[in-house]
Amino acid sequence: MRTLLRTLLRPTLTLVVTSLVVLVIAPPADAKDPDPTGPNLPDIPGLPDPSDIPLPLLPGQPLGPAPAVPMPDCNEAPVPVSPGQGIPGFFDTAPDELPPAEDPFGPGATTTIYEQYGFAGLRYHTYDLGCGPDAVRSPDAVIGTAVANWIMQVPIAMAALTGSVTQVAFNPTFLDAFDPVVERVSTALHESLFASWIPAVLALLGLLVIFKARRSALASTTAAIGWALFIVIVAVAIFRWPIEAGNAADETVTGTLGAVVGQLDGEGSNSDPGIAVSSHVQEAILYRAWLAGTLGDPDSETARKYGPDLFRAQALTWREAEEAAEDPDRAEELIEGKQED
């Protein structure tokens, strides 16, 4: 019987003791939580508010979010180059009349890259190598780019020299200094030689016409008269107006050769031989070489899409270079805009 009572009372006593412990330890339901910052102390003048004092971090407690630290931007874009600089600028001078502002890469463009930019922009640049000196972080990139630019200067200088020689050969304006001498010599020859012999020449021509007419050779007579008149007219023009005749001959030759050279690409957009030669060499050889060195494949979709934008962003046109030289504020605006691009 005692064993049965112990078995029945033991769980009951355990439950009663547990309930009493819980009631003693746990606060009543309507009790307020104590201030986590400490006891409610009275406000004492000169002492800080206990709620403003930060509590020390306990071991294992997670840290708060770290303050945002701005990362430095070390991506410095290259400064755009003006045409007429460097070794090519020694041979290639600015045009006397600046071409109209037009995008040579646009559809249906009537201008060329050379007309707008000269030989500027055909350089390689490093970019986004990280912070710090480039030669320390990526010496292979710096050295390789420098060597590539040195090698690229050789064909650019040769193309500039070729265009300059072509321009001088087909438009020899430097010979204008000899115009007074030519005019004096031709005037003396006209008075002493041409004016003295022209009557004899005309008399001989008349005898030739009469001789041909007596032989009833109408075709040969007409040809002889035509050639004689042509030679007399040319001689009169040369001796009477030597400067005008020479300029007319130069313009005829220059225009003809310029039209032939301009048709090399099937467009014939320029009749100046020097500009036409330089434009074809740059677009067919130099620009494609720059595209290959910059974007890998000059015929890829990436090169066709981004090549013109990169080229425009690192070079100034002749007109932009003139605006930058006249106005420093405009120069700063152009350079910052192209660097942003």
Secondary structure in CASP SS format (residue, H / E / C, confidence):
PFRMAT SS
TARGET T0000
AUTHOR 0000-0000-0000
METHOD secondary structure of the structure
MODEL  1
M C 1.00
R H 1.00
T H 1.00
L H 1.00
L H 1.00
R H 1.00
T H 1.00
L H 1.00
L H 1.00
R H 1.00
P H 1.00
T H 1.00
L H 1.00
T H 1.00
L H 1.00
V H 1.00
V H 1.00
T H 1.00
S H 1.00
L H 1.00
V H 1.00
V H 1.00
L H 1.00
V H 1.00
I H 1.00
A C 1.00
P C 1.00
P C 1.00
A C 1.00
D C 1.00
A C 1.00
K C 1.00
D C 1.00
P C 1.00
D C 1.00
P C 1.00
T C 1.00
G C 1.00
P C 1.00
N C 1.00
L C 1.00
P C 1.00
D C 1.00
I C 1.00
P C 1.00
G C 1.00
L C 1.00
P C 1.00
D C 1.00
P H 1.00
S H 1.00
D H 1.00
I C 1.00
P C 1.00
L C 1.00
P C 1.00
L C 1.00
L C 1.00
P C 1.00
G C 1.00
Q C 1.00
P C 1.00
L C 1.00
G C 1.00
P C 1.00
A C 1.00
P C 1.00
A C 1.00
V C 1.00
P C 1.00
M C 1.00
P C 1.00
D C 1.00
C C 1.00
N C 1.00
E C 1.00
A C 1.00
P C 1.00
V C 1.00
P C 1.00
V E 1.00
S C 1.00
P C 1.00
G C 1.00
Q C 1.00
G H 1.00
I H 1.00
P H 1.00
G H 1.00
F H 1.00
F H 1.00
D C 1.00
T C 1.00
A C 1.00
P C 1.00
D C 1.00
E C 1.00
L C 1.00
P C 1.00
P C 1.00
A C 1.00
E C 1.00
D C 1.00
P C 1.00
F C 1.00
G C 1.00
P C 1.00
G C 1.00
A C 1.00
T C 1.00
T C 1.00
T C 1.00
I H 1.00
Y H 1.00
E H 1.00
Q H 1.00
Y H 1.00
G C 1.00
F C 1.00
A C 1.00
G C 1.00
L C 1.00
R C 1.00
Y C 1.00
H C 1.00
T C 1.00
Y C 1.00
D C 1.00
L C 1.00
G C 1.00
C C 1.00
G C 1.00
P C 1.00
D H 1.00
A H 1.00
V H 1.00
R H 1.00
S C 1.00
P H 1.00
D H 1.00
A H 1.00
V H 1.00
I H 1.00
G H 1.00
T H 1.00
A H 1.00
V H 1.00
A H 1.00
N H 1.00
W H 1.00
I H 1.00
M H 1.00
Q H 1.00
V H 1.00
P H 1.00
I H 1.00
A H 1.00
M H 1.00
A H 1.00
A H 1.00
L H 1.00
T H 1.00
G H 1.00
S H 1.00
V H 1.00
T H 1.00
Q H 1.00
V H 1.00
A H 1.00
F H 1.00
N C 1.00
P C 1.00
T H 1.00
F H 1.00
L H 1.00
D H 1.00
A H 1.00
F H 1.00
D H 1.00
P H 1.00
V H 1.00
V H 1.00
E H 1.00
R H 1.00
V H 1.00
S H 1.00
T H 1.00
A H 1.00
L H 1.00
H H 1.00
E H 1.00
S H 1.00
L H 1.00
F H 1.00
A H 1.00
S H 1.00
W H 1.00
I H 1.00
P H 1.00
A H 1.00
V H 1.00
L H 1.00
A H 1.00
L H 1.00
L H 1.00
G H 1.00
L H 1.00
L H 1.00
V H 1.00
I H 1.00
F H 1.00
K H 1.00
A H 1.00
R H 1.00
R C 1.00
S C 1.00
A C 1.00
L H 1.00
A H 1.00
S H 1.00
T H 1.00
T H 1.00
A H 1.00
A H 1.00
I H 1.00
G H 1.00
W H 1.00
A H 1.00
L H 1.00
F H 1.00
I H 1.00
V H 1.00
I H 1.00
V H 1.00
A H 1.00
V H 1.00
A H 1.00
I H 1.00
F H 1.00
R H 1.00
W C 1.00
P H 1.00
I H 1.00
E H 1.00
A H 1.00
G H 1.00
N H 1.00
A H 1.00
A H 1.00
D H 1.00
E H 1.00
T H 1.00
V H 1.00
T H 1.00
G H 1.00
T H 1.00
L H 1.00
G H 1.00
A H 1.00
V H 1.00
V H 1.00
G H 1.00
Q H 1.00
L H 1.00
D H 1.00
G C 1.00
E C 1.00
G C 1.00
S C 1.00
N C 1.00
S C 1.00
D C 1.00
P H 1.00
G H 1.00
I H 1.00
A H 1.00
V H 1.00
S H 1.00
S H 1.00
H H 1.00
V H 1.00
Q H 1.00
E H 1.00
A H 1.00
I H 1.00
L H 1.00
Y H 1.00
R H 1.00
A H 1.00
W H 1.00
L H 1.00
A H 1.00
G H 1.00
T H 1.00
L H 1.00
G C 1.00
D C 1.00
P C 1.00
D C 1.00
S C 1.00
E H 1.00
T H 1.00
A H 1.00
R H 1.00
K H 1.00
Y H 1.00
G H 1.00
P H 1.00
D H 1.00
L H 1.00
F H 1.00
R H 1.00
A H 1.00
Q C 1.00
A E 1.00
L C 1.00
T C 1.00
W H 1.00
R H 1.00
E H 1.00
A H 1.00
E H 1.00
E H 1.00
A H 1.00
A H 1.00
E H 1.00
D C 1.00
P H 1.00
D H 1.00
R H 1.00
A H 1.00
E H 1.00
E H 1.00
L H 1.00
I H 1.00
E H 1.00
G H 1.00
K H 1.00
Q H 1.00
E H 1.00
D C 1.00
END
